[in-house]
Amino acid sequence: MLNIVLIRSYIGLPDKQRKILAALGLKKIRDSVKHADNKAVRGMINKISHLIAVEKTAE
């Protein structure tokens, strides 16, 4: 499992990056979500890595 935290604002970002944040379930700064560690989620993380913090959890 991956714990993903939004650490930067998405004001002024392109729509594509906003849609990725919405798909991950991140709405406000310091929002935290857990997702499975798979290729689809990793691809989304790579696109918005400058906005988020990712921690691997042992669940």
Gaussian input, Z-matrix of N, CA and C with variables (Angstrom, degrees):
# hf/3-21g

backbone

0 1
 N
 C     1     B1
 C     2     B2     1     A1
 N     3     B3     2     A2     1     D1
 C     4     B4     3     A3     2     D2
 C     5     B5     4     A4     3     D3
 N     6     B6     5     A5     4     D4
 C     7     B7     6     A6     5     D5
 C     8     B8     7     A7     6     D6
 N     9     B9     8     A8     7     D7
 C    10    B10     9     A9     8     D8
 C    11    B11    10    A10     9     D9
 N    12    B12    11    A11    10    D10
 C    13    B13    12    A12    11    D11
 C    14    B14    13    A13    12    D12
 N    15    B15    14    A14    13    D13
 C    16    B16    15    A15    14    D14
 C    17    B17    16    A16    15    D15
 N    18    B18    17    A17    16    D16
 C    19    B19    18    A18    17    D17
 C    20    B20    19    A19    18    D18
 N    21    B21    20    A20    19    D19
 C    22    B22    21    A21    20    D20
 C    23    B23    22    A22    21    D21
 N    24    B24    23    A23    22    D22
 C    25    B25    24    A24    23    D23
 C    26    B26    25    A25    24    D24
 N    27    B27    26    A26    25    D25
 C    28    B28    27    A27    26    D26
 C    29    B29    28    A28    27    D27
 N    30    B30    29    A29    28    D28
 C    31    B31    30    A30    29    D29
 C    32    B32    31    A31    30    D30
 N    33    B33    32    A32    31    D31
 C    34    B34    33    A33    32    D32
 C    35    B35    34    A34    33    D33
 N    36    B36    35    A35    34    D34
 C    37    B37    36    A36    35    D35
 C    38    B38    37    A37    36    D36
 N    39    B39    38    A38    37    D37
 C    40    B40    39    A39    38    D38
 C    41    B41    40    A40    39    D39
 N    42    B42    41    A41    40    D40
 C    43    B43    42    A42    41    D41
 C    44    B44    43    A43    42    D42
 N    45    B45    44    A44    43    D43
 C    46    B46    45    A45    44    D44
 C    47    B47    46    A46    45    D45
 N    48    B48    47    A47    46    D46
 C    49    B49    48    A48    47    D47
 C    50    B50    49    A49    48    D48
 N    51    B51    50    A50    49    D49
 C    52    B52    51    A51    50    D50
 C    53    B53    52    A52    51    D51
 N    54    B54    53    A53    52    D52
 C    55    B55    54    A54    53    D53
 C    56    B56    55    A55    54    D54
 N    57    B57    56    A56    55    D55
 C    58    B58    57    A57    56    D56
 C    59    B59    58    A58    57    D57
 N    60    B60    59    A59    58    D58
 C    61    B61    60    A60    59    D59
 C    62    B62    61    A61    60    D60
 N    63    B63    62    A62    61    D61
 C    64    B64    63    A63    62    D62
 C    65    B65    64    A64    63    D63
 N    66    B66    65    A65    64    D64
 C    67    B67    66    A66    65    D65
 C    68    B68    67    A67    66    D66
 N    69    B69    68    A68    67    D67
 C    70    B70    69    A69    68    D68
 C    71    B71    70    A70    69    D69
 N    72    B72    71    A71    70    D70
 C    73    B73    72    A72    71    D71
 C    74    B74    73    A73    72    D72
 N    75    B75    74    A74    73    D73
 C    76    B76    75    A75    74    D74
 C    77    B77    76    A76    75    D75
 N    78    B78    77    A77    76    D76
 C    79    B79    78    A78    77    D77
 C    80    B80    79    A79    78    D78
 N    81    B81    80    A80    79    D79
 C    82    B82    81    A81    80    D80
 C    83    B83    82    A82    81    D81
 N    84    B84    83    A83    82    D82
 C    85    B85    84    A84    83    D83
 C    86    B86    85    A85    84    D84
 N    87    B87    86    A86    85    D85
 C    88    B88    87    A87    86    D86
 C    89    B89    88    A88    87    D87
 N    90    B90    89    A89    88    D88
 C    91    B91    90    A90    89    D89
 C    92    B92    91    A91    90    D90
 N    93    B93    92    A92    91    D91
 C    94    B94    93    A93    92    D92
 C    95    B95    94    A94    93    D93
 N    96    B96    95    A95    94    D94
 C    97    B97    96    A96    95    D95
 C    98    B98    97    A97    96    D96
 N    99    B99    98    A98    97    D97
 C   100   B100    99    A99    98    D98
 C   101   B101   100   A100    99    D99
 N   102   B102   101   A101   100   D100
 C   103   B103   102   A102   101   D101
 C   104   B104   103   A103   102   D102
 N   105   B105   104   A104   103   D103
 C   106   B106   105   A105   104   D104
 C   107   B107   106   A106   105   D105
 N   108   B108   107   A107   106   D106
 C   109   B109   108   A108   107   D107
 C   110   B110   109   A109   108   D108
 N   111   B111   110   A110   109   D109
 C   112   B112   111   A111   110   D110
 C   113   B113   112   A112   111   D111
 N   114   B114   113   A113   112   D112
 C   115   B115   114   A114   113   D113
 C   116   B116   115   A115   114   D114
 N   117   B117   116   A116   115   D115
 C   118   B118   117   A117   116   D116
 C   119   B119   118   A118   117   D117
 N   120   B120   119   A119   118   D118
 C   121   B121   120   A120   119   D119
 C   122   B122   121   A121   120   D120
 N   123   B123   122   A122   121   D121
 C   124   B124   123   A123   122   D122
 C   125   B125   124   A124   123   D123
 N   126   B126   125   A125   124   D124
 C   127   B127   126   A126   125   D125
 C   128   B128   127   A127   126   D126
 N   129   B129   128   A128   127   D127
 C   130   B130   129   A129   128   D128
 C   131   B131   130   A130   129   D129
 N   132   B132   131   A131   130   D130
 C   133   B133   132   A132   131   D131
 C   134   B134   133   A133   132   D132
 N   135   B135   134   A134   133   D133
 C   136   B136   135   A135   134   D134
 C   137   B137   136   A136   135   D135
 N   138   B138   137   A137   136   D136
 C   139   B139   138   A138   137   D137
 C   140   B140   139   A139   138   D138
 N   141   B141   140   A140   139   D139
 C   142   B142   141   A141   140   D140
 C   143   B143   142   A142   141   D141
 N   144   B144   143   A143   142   D142
 C   145   B145   144   A144   143   D143
 C   146   B146   145   A145   144   D144
 N   147   B147   146   A146   145   D145
 C   148   B148   147   A147   146   D146
 C   149   B149   148   A148   147   D147
 N   150   B150   149   A149   148   D148
 C   151   B151   150   A150   149   D149
 C   152   B152   151   A151   150   D150
 N   153   B153   152   A152   151   D151
 C   154   B154   153   A153   152   D152
 C   155   B155   154   A154   153   D153
 N   156   B156   155   A155   154   D154
 C   157   B157   156   A156   155   D155
 C   158   B158   157   A157   156   D156
 N   159   B159   158   A158   157   D157
 C   160   B160   159   A159   158   D158
 C   161   B161   160   A160   159   D159
 N   162   B162   161   A161   160   D160
 C   163   B163   162   A162   161   D161
 C   164   B164   163   A163   162   D162
 N   165   B165   164   A164   163   D163
 C   166   B166   165   A165   164   D164
 C   167   B167   166   A166   165   D165
 N   168   B168   167   A167   166   D166
 C   169   B169   168   A168   167   D167
 C   170   B170   169   A169   168   D168
 N   171   B171   170   A170   169   D169
 C   172   B172   171   A171   170   D170
 C   173   B173   172   A172   171   D171
 N   174   B174   173   A173   172   D172
 C   175   B175   174   A174   173   D173
 C   176   B176   175   A175   174   D174

   B1=1.4498
   B2=1.5294
   B3=1.3197
   B4=1.4577
   B5=1.5206
   B6=1.3093
   B7=1.4515
   B8=1.5257
   B9=1.3352
   B10=1.4556
   B11=1.5227
   B12=1.3449
   B13=1.4654
   B14=1.5206
   B15=1.3282
   B16=1.4616
   B17=1.5250
   B18=1.3449
   B19=1.4635
   B20=1.5240
   B21=1.3318
   B22=1.4591
   B23=1.5182
   B24=1.3197
   B25=1.4555
   B26=1.5218
   B27=1.3160
   B28=1.4601
   B29=1.5249
   B30=1.3378
   B31=1.4614
   B32=1.5275
   B33=1.3175
   B34=1.4570
   B35=1.5106
   B36=1.3118
   B37=1.4607
   B38=1.5215
   B39=1.3249
   B40=1.4676
   B41=1.5343
   B42=1.3177
   B43=1.4672
   B44=1.5215
   B45=1.3191
   B46=1.4637
   B47=1.5332
   B48=1.3246
   B49=1.4628
   B50=1.5233
   B51=1.3184
   B52=1.4729
   B53=1.5277
   B54=1.3234
   B55=1.4709
   B56=1.5181
   B57=1.3244
   B58=1.4616
   B59=1.5224
   B60=1.3255
   B61=1.4702
   B62=1.5207
   B63=1.3303
   B64=1.4660
   B65=1.5278
   B66=1.3235
   B67=1.4660
   B68=1.5281
   B69=1.3251
   B70=1.4642
   B71=1.5295
   B72=1.3286
   B73=1.4623
   B74=1.5101
   B75=1.3277
   B76=1.4653
   B77=1.5174
   B78=1.3428
   B79=1.4581
   B80=1.5173
   B81=1.3118
   B82=1.4563
   B83=1.5214
   B84=1.3288
   B85=1.4590
   B86=1.5253
   B87=1.3027
   B88=1.4619
   B89=1.5207
   B90=1.3252
   B91=1.4701
   B92=1.5205
   B93=1.3118
   B94=1.4556
   B95=1.5228
   B96=1.3373
   B97=1.4617
   B98=1.5225
   B99=1.3175
   B100=1.4661
   B101=1.5166
   B102=1.3308
   B103=1.4567
   B104=1.5204
   B105=1.3129
   B106=1.4526
   B107=1.5267
   B108=1.3161
   B109=1.4652
   B110=1.5298
   B111=1.3508
   B112=1.4602
   B113=1.5235
   B114=1.3086
   B115=1.4631
   B116=1.5235
   B117=1.3176
   B118=1.4605
   B119=1.5209
   B120=1.3141
   B121=1.4632
   B122=1.5250
   B123=1.3244
   B124=1.4658
   B125=1.5278
   B126=1.3290
   B127=1.4614
   B128=1.5142
   B129=1.3449
   B130=1.4622
   B131=1.5251
   B132=1.3248
   B133=1.4626
   B134=1.5241
   B135=1.3117
   B136=1.4620
   B137=1.5201
   B138=1.3143
   B139=1.4671
   B140=1.5262
   B141=1.3316
   B142=1.4667
   B143=1.5293
   B144=1.3160
   B145=1.4663
   B146=1.5208
   B147=1.3339
   B148=1.4670
   B149=1.5282
   B150=1.3318
   B151=1.4626
   B152=1.5216
   B153=1.3259
   B154=1.4602
   B155=1.5267
   B156=1.3204
   B157=1.4627
   B158=1.5258
   B159=1.3249
   B160=1.4662
   B161=1.5203
   B162=1.3367
   B163=1.4562
   B164=1.5213
   B165=1.3135
   B166=1.4573
   B167=1.5207
   B168=1.3422
   B169=1.4618
   B170=1.5214
   B171=1.3004
   B172=1.4646
   B173=1.5229
   B174=1.3106
   B175=1.4743
   B176=1.4857
   A1=109.36
   A2=113.85
   A3=120.97
   A4=109.07
   A5=116.38
   A6=122.18
   A7=106.93
   A8=117.32
   A9=122.67
   A10=108.48
   A11=116.75
   A12=122.64
   A13=108.50
   A14=116.68
   A15=122.04
   A16=108.34
   A17=117.14
   A18=119.81
   A19=112.74
   A20=118.15
   A21=120.69
   A22=109.61
   A23=115.76
   A24=121.44
   A25=111.09
   A26=116.46
   A27=120.56
   A28=112.22
   A29=117.40
   A30=121.23
   A31=108.76
   A32=116.09
   A33=121.50
   A34=114.76
   A35=118.33
   A36=120.73
   A37=110.77
   A38=116.82
   A39=120.29
   A40=111.00
   A41=115.28
   A42=120.53
   A43=112.49
   A44=117.44
   A45=120.67
   A46=110.87
   A47=116.37
   A48=119.78
   A49=111.16
   A50=118.05
   A51=121.00
   A52=110.80
   A53=116.47
   A54=120.34
   A55=110.93
   A56=117.61
   A57=120.57
   A58=109.96
   A59=117.36
   A60=120.35
   A61=111.40
   A62=116.54
   A63=120.41
   A64=110.70
   A65=117.59
   A66=121.12
   A67=111.37
   A68=116.15
   A69=119.72
   A70=111.98
   A71=117.05
   A72=120.77
   A73=113.81
   A74=117.45
   A75=121.88
   A76=109.34
   A77=116.67
   A78=121.17
   A79=113.15
   A80=117.86
   A81=122.10
   A82=109.88
   A83=115.58
   A84=120.31
   A85=109.03
   A86=116.20
   A87=126.74
   A88=113.25
   A89=118.61
   A90=120.53
   A91=108.63
   A92=115.78
   A93=121.34
   A94=109.27
   A95=116.49
   A96=122.02
   A97=109.12
   A98=115.11
   A99=120.93
   A100=108.76
   A101=115.63
   A102=121.93
   A103=109.31
   A104=115.28
   A105=120.88
   A106=109.44
   A107=116.01
   A108=121.23
   A109=108.46
   A110=115.45
   A111=120.12
   A112=110.12
   A113=116.85
   A114=121.10
   A115=112.96
   A116=118.08
   A117=121.10
   A118=111.08
   A119=116.43
   A120=120.49
   A121=110.00
   A122=117.61
   A123=120.81
   A124=111.08
   A125=117.65
   A126=121.16
   A127=111.79
   A128=116.95
   A129=120.40
   A130=110.88
   A131=116.58
   A132=121.09
   A133=110.58
   A134=117.59
   A135=120.89
   A136=111.92
   A137=118.03
   A138=121.64
   A139=112.83
   A140=117.32
   A141=120.37
   A142=111.55
   A143=117.04
   A144=121.07
   A145=113.19
   A146=118.04
   A147=121.18
   A148=112.40
   A149=117.79
   A150=122.11
   A151=113.85
   A152=117.19
   A153=120.66
   A154=111.92
   A155=114.59
   A156=123.00
   A157=106.65
   A158=115.93
   A159=120.85
   A160=108.96
   A161=115.27
   A162=121.96
   A163=108.30
   A164=116.08
   A165=120.25
   A166=108.42
   A167=116.25
   A168=121.10
   A169=108.85
   A170=116.18
   A171=121.62
   A172=112.04
   A173=117.98
   A174=119.69
   A175=111.53
   D1=148.57
   D2=177.23
   D3=-117.89
   D4=133.84
   D5=174.03
   D6=-100.43
   D7=117.85
   D8=-175.34
   D9=-113.97
   D10=128.65
   D11=-177.60
   D12=-123.63
   D13=130.20
   D14=175.78
   D15=-79.68
   D16=119.56
   D17=-176.18
   D18=-114.07
   D19=-12.84
   D20=178.88
   D21=-127.86
   D22=153.49
   D23=-179.89
   D24=-71.47
   D25=153.54
   D26=178.53
   D27=-103.73
   D28=16.47
   D29=176.51
   D30=-64.10
   D31=130.42
   D32=177.69
   D33=82.95
   D34=5.18
   D35=179.61
   D36=-82.87
   D37=156.03
   D38=174.48
   D39=-64.54
   D40=155.40
   D41=-179.27
   D42=-58.32
   D43=-34.68
   D44=-178.83
   D45=-60.21
   D46=-42.87
   D47=179.54
   D48=-71.50
   D49=-34.76
   D50=176.04
   D51=-63.59
   D52=-39.01
   D53=179.00
   D54=-67.34
   D55=-35.40
   D56=176.99
   D57=-65.08
   D58=-43.44
   D59=176.77
   D60=-60.41
   D61=-42.10
   D62=178.93
   D63=-65.53
   D64=-39.21
   D65=179.57
   D66=-64.92
   D67=-32.92
   D68=177.53
   D69=-80.15
   D70=-15.89
   D71=178.93
   D72=90.88
   D73=21.98
   D74=-179.80
   D75=-100.06
   D76=122.98
   D77=-176.19
   D78=-117.78
   D79=-43.03
   D80=-175.80
   D81=-123.84
   D82=159.59
   D83=176.83
   D84=-60.21
   D85=139.38
   D86=-176.43
   D87=73.42
   D88=9.82
   D89=170.23
   D90=-67.36
   D91=142.41
   D92=-178.48
   D93=-129.15
   D94=134.07
   D95=177.14
   D96=-134.65
   D97=156.23
   D98=176.12
   D99=-114.93
   D100=133.65
   D101=178.79
   D102=-135.16
   D103=156.39
   D104=175.70
   D105=-67.98
   D106=150.66
   D107=179.86
   D108=-88.71
   D109=93.75
   D110=177.49
   D111=-137.05
   D112=175.51
   D113=-174.47
   D114=-64.12
   D115=-36.44
   D116=-179.04
   D117=-65.08
   D118=-45.99
   D119=179.89
   D120=-68.42
   D121=-40.32
   D122=178.10
   D123=-61.04
   D124=-38.21
   D125=177.59
   D126=-63.74
   D127=-41.84
   D128=177.35
   D129=-65.25
   D130=-39.75
   D131=178.83
   D132=-62.17
   D133=-41.33
   D134=-179.97
   D135=-63.45
   D136=-33.58
   D137=-179.24
   D138=-71.38
   D139=-28.37
   D140=-176.39
   D141=-124.50
   D142=30.15
   D143=-175.81
   D144=-61.68
   D145=-23.51
   D146=-179.68
   D147=-77.83
   D148=-7.06
   D149=-177.32
   D150=-109.65
   D151=-14.04
   D152=-169.79
   D153=-127.75
   D154=165.38
   D155=170.13
   D156=-121.35
   D157=137.00
   D158=-176.19
   D159=-123.83
   D160=132.60
   D161=175.35
   D162=-127.07
   D163=138.06
   D164=176.06
   D165=-88.81
   D166=126.65
   D167=179.08
   D168=-108.33
   D169=161.22
   D170=-174.42
   D171=-98.58
   D172=46.64
   D173=179.98
   D174=-104.31

